[in-house]
Amino acid sequence: MSAQGTTHASPLVRTRRVESPEFRLFLLHHAGGAHTAFRGWGRRFPGRWDVCAVEAPGRGRLLHEPFAAGMAPLVDRVAEAVGPLTDVPFGVFGHSMGAAVGYELVRVLAEAGTARAAWLGMSGYPAPGAAPDGDPHLLPSAELRARVGALSGMPDQVLADDALWALFEPRMRADLALVRAWRAAGPPARQPAPVTVFAGESDPVAGPGQVRGWAELAPRFQGLRCFPGSHFYLNAARDAVVGAITEEVALATAALDTEPVPARALSPTTPRTFR
């Protein structure tokens, strides 16, 4: 409840509600996205997993709220909602902006003594030190529209319709400004949770070479899993990504109280893992 006494709607969307779950997974969407980015994911995880998607302000059930003013208030808002649901082992998977938010969420929960995540999955977000992509939130409208279209993460009908793009553009700019400010602040604190990084093999902004550096901030780094495709590789590879998340969570939860987990080679039939 805010200082003005207004009750905020929860940013969590329970995409799969399980009584007495053995694990709970939180999914965080990309810049400009919404919880619908993970539509259909919940039922594909193991039967005893409870799955929640996170909705950032300014969309979906939080459409009436202003966009998050920065990383800290967004993470605090999500942490408040997540806290009561950390009564079972839990993990976080975020894509693009969601990876950055997830990184801070897991770290903040641990530093506050609220809860210790069993696992963090970071997808499609460049590590500190990777070549920056400029300030896309400051691009002229036509250039921003073209850049978003090149990443293939936006429905064609939105990009092709001036009125729809005008509705979507402020959300995209706000999200891009948020992650740009977080990145500009310098490398984040080291991550206490086991971490797996995911990438599209041909992603121009967060491909394998641009995400490997996360290993330096994660003493419990489990490796890099790559999939065919570009920045939104996970749309076409959803089932493979779900399977990889399930495997990585199993590895992390089995090693919660051990020394840092070494990277390991996977069989040729599974998405490749790099150290």
MARKE-540723 format. One record per residue (C-alpha): x, y, z; residue in one letter. Coordinates in steps of 0.1 Angstrom, whole numbers, padded with zeros to 4 digits, always signed. Example, Ala and Ser with C-alpha at 12.3 -4.5 7.8 and 13.67 -1.06 7.14 Angstrom:
<pts>
+0123-0045+0078a;+0137-0011+0071s;
</pts>
This chain:
<pts>
+0000+0000+0000m;+0014+0034-0009s;+0018+0064+0013a;-0014+0078-0001q;-0033+0047+0010g;-0038+0034-0025t;-0036-0004-0030t;-0017-0014-0060h;-0026-0043-0081a;-0002-0072-0080s;+0025-0073-0107p;+0023-0111-0106l;+0001-0131-0130v;-0003-0167-0119r;+0001-0185-0152t;+0000-0219-0134r;-0012-0222-0099r;-0002-0253-0080v;-0011-0261-0044e;+0019-0271-0023s;+0044-0268-0052p;+0079-0282-0050e;+0093-0252-0070f;+0081-0218-0080r;+0093-0200-0112l;+0090-0162-0119f;+0092-0151-0155l;+0101-0115-0165l;+0094-0100-0199h;+0114-0080-0224h;+0114-0042-0229a;+0081-0031-0244g;+0066-0065-0235g;+0041-0078-0210a;+0033-0110-0192h;+0017-0123-0224t;+0053-0129-0237a;+0051-0161-0217f;+0016-0172-0227r;+0014-0210-0228g;+0047-0215-0209w;+0033-0225-0175g;+0018-0258-0185r;+0050-0270-0201r;+0070-0271-0169f;+0070-0301-0145p;+0037-0307-0128g;+0047-0296-0093r;+0060-0262-0105w;+0040-0231-0097d;+0046-0205-0124v;+0042-0167-0122c;+0047-0141-0149a;+0057-0106-0138v;+0040-0075-0153e;+0058-0042-0153a;+0037-0010-0147p;+0020+0006-0176g;+0006-0025-0193r;-0019-0053-0188g;-0036-0052-0154r;-0012-0023-0145l;-0021-0002-0175l;-0034+0026-0153h;-0001+0030-0136e;+0028+0051-0148p;+0059+0034-0162f;+0086+0025-0137a;+0108+0055-0129a;+0139+0034-0126g;+0153+0000-0118m;+0152+0004-0080a;+0114+0012-0077p;+0105-0015-0102l;+0126-0041-0084v;+0112-0030-0050d;+0076-0033-0063r;+0083-0068-0077v;+0102-0079-0046a;+0073-0069-0024e;+0049-0092-0044a;+0074-0120-0047v;+0084-0121-0011g;+0053-0140+0003p;+0058-0166-0024l;+0093-0176-0015t;+0082-0202+0010d;+0093-0229-0014v;+0125-0231-0035p;+0122-0206-0064f;+0139-0193-0094g;+0138-0164-0118v;+0140-0164-0156f;+0141-0131-0175g;+0146-0122-0211h;+0162-0090-0223s;+0150-0062-0199m;+0136-0090-0178g;+0171-0105-0174a;+0184-0072-0159a;+0154-0069-0136v;+0157-0105-0126g;+0194-0100-0118y;+0186-0071-0094e;+0155-0089-0080l;+0175-0120-0069v;+0203-0099-0055r;+0180-0075-0036v;+0160-0104-0021l;+0193-0120-0009a;+0209-0089+0004e;+0177-0080+0023a;+0176-0114+0039g;+0141-0119+0024t;+0149-0151+0004a;+0176-0169-0015r;+0168-0178-0050a;+0177-0213-0060a;+0185-0203-0096w;+0186-0173-0120l;+0183-0176-0158g;+0194-0146-0178m;+0184-0145-0215s;+0193-0120-0242g;+0210-0093-0222y;+0247-0083-0228p;+0271-0085-0199a;+0289-0055-0185p;+0318-0046-0208g;+0300-0058-0239a;+0298-0032-0267a;+0270-0008-0258p;+0241-0003-0283d;+0239+0034-0278g;+0208+0051-0265d;+0179+0036-0284p;+0153+0053-0262h;+0165+0086-0277l;+0162+0076-0313l;+0137+0094-0336p;+0104+0075-0338s;+0111+0061-0373a;+0145+0048-0363e;+0133+0033-0331l;+0105+0016-0350r;+0129+0002-0375a;+0153-0011-0348r;+0124-0028-0330v;+0113-0044-0362g;+0148-0057-0370a;+0148-0077-0338l;+0115-0095-0348s;+0100-0091-0313g;+0070-0069-0323m;+0038-0080-0341p;+0039-0069-0377d;+0005-0053-0373q;+0018-0029-0346v;+0048-0019-0367l;+0027-0014-0398a;+0000+0007-0381d;+0008+0043-0371d;-0019+0045-0345a;-0008+0012-0328l;+0028+0022-0329w;+0020+0055-0313a;+0003+0036-0284l;+0032+0012-0280f;+0062+0037-0285e;+0060+0054-0250p;+0062+0020-0233r;+0092+0009-0253m;+0110+0042-0247r;+0104+0040-0209a;+0116+0004-0207d;+0147+0011-0228l;+0155+0042-0207a;+0152+0021-0175l;+0177-0005-0186v;+0200+0021-0201r;+0202+0040-0168a;+0209+0007-0149w;+0237-0002-0174r;+0252+0032-0173a;+0256+0030-0135a;+0283+0004-0139g;+0287-0033-0132p;+0262-0046-0107p;+0271-0063-0075a;+0281-0100-0078r;+0252-0124-0081q;+0248-0149-0052p;+0225-0173-0069a;+0235-0200-0094p;+0233-0185-0129v;+0227-0199-0164t;+0228-0175-0194v;+0208-0181-0225f;+0213-0166-0260a;+0203-0167-0296g;+0232-0177-0318e;+0227-0149-0342s;+0214-0122-0318d;+0230-0089-0328p;+0227-0073-0294v;+0232-0102-0269a;+0247-0131-0288g;+0271-0156-0272p;+0301-0133-0273g;+0282-0105-0256q;+0267-0125-0227v;+0296-0147-0216r;+0309-0119-0193g;+0281-0126-0168w;+0302-0155-0156a;+0326-0131-0140e;+0298-0118-0117l;+0284-0152-0108a;+0306-0175-0087p;+0280-0202-0092r;+0279-0199-0130f;+0264-0230-0146q;+0271-0221-0182g;+0258-0206-0215l;+0230-0223-0234r;+0226-0212-0270c;+0198-0217-0294f;+0193-0211-0331p;+0178-0177-0338g;+0182-0140-0331s;+0171-0118-0301h;+0137-0134-0298f;+0150-0170-0304y;+0128-0182-0275l;+0096-0177-0294n;+0104-0204-0319a;+0124-0225-0294a;+0099-0223-0265r;+0098-0260-0257d;+0136-0264-0259a;+0140-0234-0236v;+0115-0247-0211v;+0134-0280-0212g;+0167-0262-0206a;+0153-0242-0177i;+0140-0274-0161t;+0175-0290-0164e;+0193-0260-0151e;+0170-0257-0121v;+0175-0294-0113a;+0213-0288-0114l;+0211-0257-0092a;+0188-0272-0066t;+0209-0303-0063a;+0239-0281-0056a;+0225-0254-0033l;+0249-0262-0005d;+0279-0272-0024t;+0309-0254-0039e;+0304-0234-0072p;+0290-0255-0099v;+0314-0262-0128p;+0302-0258-0164a;+0297-0291-0182r;+0293-0303-0217a;+0259-0314-0229l;+0252-0341-0255s;+0251-0330-0291p;+0213-0333-0292t;+0208-0306-0266t;+0213-0268-0269p;+0251-0261-0266r;+0266-0251-0233t;+0297-0230-0231f;+0318-0221-0201r;
</pts>
